[in-house]
């Protein structure tokens, strides 16, 4: 805030339009910026004495100024103006001194004054006469007196006490009533101004020759002190006059002189008998700090004589005025990013009392607010920002400003002030968590709503209006998903195929509508969940002729093996091999290995026969899908084995000798499987303590995904070619991952809401360890 002070001087009674000063130039302001910066001028007192021409920045007199009416007899008469401009806020103080001109002539309260003087009064006697008053000050108010020429009297001023003086008529020659019983003199009062002004009064002097002793006081001037606001009837001083005459000429009556102003007579009175001066009306220090009162003591002689004295009453200030506060400027709402020192309000403090009673300090409550008060100029305080503001923490502050004087007892004034905080876009939209995981069944409808993201912004208005967008760098995803800019709903733009795409990972950006917009990101992982939509693909041995089996053979003799694959995953890819007529057939098939072996021993009696074996392969999906394979097996006696050996290079059912060290390999395999089984039990116990039902454990992009299914399910392996499309700029690669799936389909995201997956136990993997063990043994 700028501040400064200018001082001008202008004579009183100046005409309208009188030039005072170039205020804009003197304050360092450009004329063209007066209106844009809301230039305004205020006066502390009443009256619109001055104005500023906003076109040229000149300060001129607007209305008539009477210095005597404005400042009475004050030595210095000034008008204080406040000049306030905004953008930025500036306050300037201008004092204009009103120079006195000699526009008031000395005046007397009456046109004629009557005096009764005994002819017996000695030469040099003094007789008080009325003084003229001049409303001007300085030399313009200094009055000298001149008496019309005569041989008996002269006029002179006698100093009584410090700066107090009395005007007296001095007897220069004894009076003779018989010669001249009455004298008419013209008293002129002339001020020292240029040109000098004059006031006159006629003195009518009556010469008497009775009662030749007037009452007299023991001193000509009395001093007294009186507290302002004293109660009516309070004793100020008691006076006593003495008359040396006897009888009725000695009796004295006290009264206020006719020279006392009417307003003084309304405030003080004197008892005519005992001379006690008491308070009659309200006495206010702020109205008048002292009173000079002329007292007259008159005897009761036939022609009464009077004696005079003066009372100087000093009024003592009492702390009877509370401080006054005025809000000069208030800039609200205050932006929350305002730096410390920013001016919020300008407060003016004043107190009509004087001394310590008029010294005012300003404070603010409650404590702990991010504002402080700074004293700027005289009784001006600025409310400024002291600490950083945060609208999201406090939207407004309620302040109580207290102005307290130093009187005893102290008086104070309080005023409340509400400072609202303006919002600034300083908070980016935030999501409830850094990432979301969504499970979507494959073969969904194009355009289906699969999930909704929502971000919150603690700002308000435009700063809190959030829109959603896919990361602009993730252009490969634009054909798969889209996000609604207003609701945050995510839609699948095409039908997803688990066999082609396992994972979509991308980022959604939330952006507010602030002038300087802020953004927040969240990672969304969409896992495509497999459905049983692929039939098992069966592969049979590639011989063109039927497979030959040399009999006799024992039960359990492996003849061939059928291989099948399913493009699905989990239960949907877990295959089982069956023979439709297994009860009557001499053959059996391993339900999970696909190995075809003899169900019972076959002898030579069954030789030279052919068998067509139909094998059913089905998955565990719901509903299950299946496929069949047909094998042709011929039985030959051992006598024909040599000839058959020559024709057929290989025979699916012919036994082969085992190596000599096969037992060692079998023992090693059994030990390895046992170790794996023990490790699985330990892992199961550890995960049993950690894994809770309905809780999904998610791995990062490109890693295996562990899906817990149920407490009683089982596990299967699918080592397939998996595709993961991750939201990385310029990256969209396929990866070969080992995916571990549950045999049950989890609960999926429906209508945009993510549902929980059922948790399964690791004990389900025992089934697969069993299959591995069987394979190694065979």
ZIGIVEN-V466994 format. One record per backbone hydrogen bond with DSSP energy under -1.0 kcal/mol. NH is the residue of the N-H (numbers start at 1). CO is the residue of the C=O. Records with the same first field share a line. If there is no record, write none. Layout:
NH = CO, CO
This chain:
6 = 93
8 = 95
10 = 97
12 = 99
13 = 65
17 = 61
18 = 15
20 = 59
21 = 59
23 = 21
24 = 57
26 = 22
27 = 23
28 = 25
29 = 24
33 = 30
34 = 31
37 = 33
38 = 35
39 = 34
40 = 84
42 = 82
44 = 80
51 = 60
53 = 58
57 = 53
59 = 21
60 = 51
61 = 18
62 = 49
63 = 49
70 = 66
71 = 67
72 = 68
74 = 71
79 = 96
81 = 94
82 = 42
83 = 92
84 = 40
85 = 90
86 = 37
90 = 85
91 = 2
92 = 83
93 = 4
94 = 81
95 = 6
96 = 79
97 = 8
98 = 77
99 = 10
103 = 101
107 = 133
113 = 202
115 = 204
117 = 206
119 = 208
121 = 118
124 = 171
125 = 122
127 = 169
129 = 167
133 = 107
140 = 137
141 = 138
144 = 190
146 = 188
148 = 186
154 = 170
156 = 168
158 = 166
160 = 164
161 = 164
164 = 161
166 = 158
168 = 156
169 = 127
170 = 154
171 = 125
172 = 152
173 = 152
180 = 176
183 = 205
185 = 203
187 = 201
188 = 146
189 = 199
190 = 144
191 = 197
192 = 139
199 = 189
201 = 187
202 = 111
203 = 185
204 = 113
205 = 183
206 = 115
207 = 181
208 = 117
216 = 242
222 = 310
224 = 312
226 = 314
228 = 316
229 = 283
230 = 227
233 = 279
234 = 231
236 = 277
237 = 277
239 = 275
242 = 216
249 = 246
250 = 247
253 = 298
254 = 272
255 = 296
257 = 294
260 = 257
265 = 261
266 = 262
267 = 264
268 = 264
269 = 278
271 = 276
275 = 271
277 = 237
278 = 269
279 = 234
280 = 267
281 = 267
288 = 284
291 = 313
293 = 311
295 = 309
296 = 255
297 = 307
298 = 253
299 = 305
300 = 248
307 = 297
309 = 295
310 = 220
311 = 293
312 = 222
313 = 291
314 = 224
315 = 289
316 = 226
320 = 318
324 = 350
326 = 348
328 = 346
329 = 346
331 = 344
334 = 420
336 = 422
338 = 335
341 = 385
342 = 339
344 = 383
345 = 383
346 = 329
347 = 381
348 = 326
349 = 379
350 = 324
357 = 354
358 = 355
361 = 404
363 = 402
365 = 400
372 = 384
374 = 382
376 = 380
380 = 377
381 = 347
382 = 374
383 = 345
384 = 372
385 = 342
386 = 370
387 = 370
394 = 390
397 = 419
399 = 417
400 = 365
401 = 415
402 = 363
403 = 413
404 = 361
405 = 411
406 = 356, 359
413 = 403
415 = 401
417 = 399
419 = 397
421 = 395
422 = 334
426 = 424
430 = 456
436 = 523
438 = 525
440 = 527
442 = 529
443 = 496
447 = 492
448 = 445
450 = 490
451 = 490
453 = 488
456 = 430
463 = 460
464 = 461
465 = 462
467 = 511
468 = 485
469 = 509
471 = 507
474 = 471
475 = 473
477 = 474
478 = 475
480 = 477
481 = 477
482 = 491
484 = 489
488 = 484
490 = 451
491 = 482
492 = 448
493 = 480
500 = 497
501 = 497
502 = 723
504 = 526
505 = 725
506 = 524
508 = 522
509 = 469
510 = 520
511 = 467
512 = 518
513 = 462
520 = 510
522 = 508
523 = 434
524 = 506
525 = 436
526 = 504
527 = 438
528 = 502
529 = 440
533 = 531
537 = 565
539 = 563
547 = 632
549 = 634
551 = 636
553 = 602
556 = 598
557 = 554
559 = 596
560 = 596
562 = 594
563 = 539
565 = 537
571 = 742
572 = 569
573 = 570
576 = 618
577 = 591
578 = 616
582 = 579
588 = 597
590 = 595
594 = 590
596 = 560
597 = 588
598 = 557
599 = 586
602 = 553
606 = 603
607 = 604
608 = 635
611 = 633
613 = 631
615 = 629
616 = 578
617 = 627
618 = 576
619 = 625
620 = 571
627 = 617
629 = 615
631 = 613
633 = 611
634 = 547
635 = 609
636 = 549
641 = 638
644 = 640
645 = 641
646 = 642
647 = 643
648 = 644
653 = 548
654 = 651
662 = 659
665 = 661
666 = 662
667 = 663
668 = 664
669 = 665
670 = 666
671 = 667
672 = 668
673 = 669
674 = 670
675 = 671
676 = 672
677 = 673
678 = 674
679 = 675
680 = 676
681 = 677
682 = 678
683 = 679
684 = 680
685 = 681
686 = 682
687 = 683
688 = 684
689 = 685
691 = 687
703 = 700
715 = 764
716 = 741
718 = 739
720 = 718
722 = 720
725 = 503
727 = 505
728 = 726
731 = 728
735 = 722
743 = 714
749 = 439
750 = 753
753 = 750
761 = 710
764 = 761
765 = 762
766 = 763
767 = 764
769 = 765
770 = 766
771 = 767
772 = 768
773 = 769
774 = 770
775 = 771
776 = 772
777 = 773
778 = 774
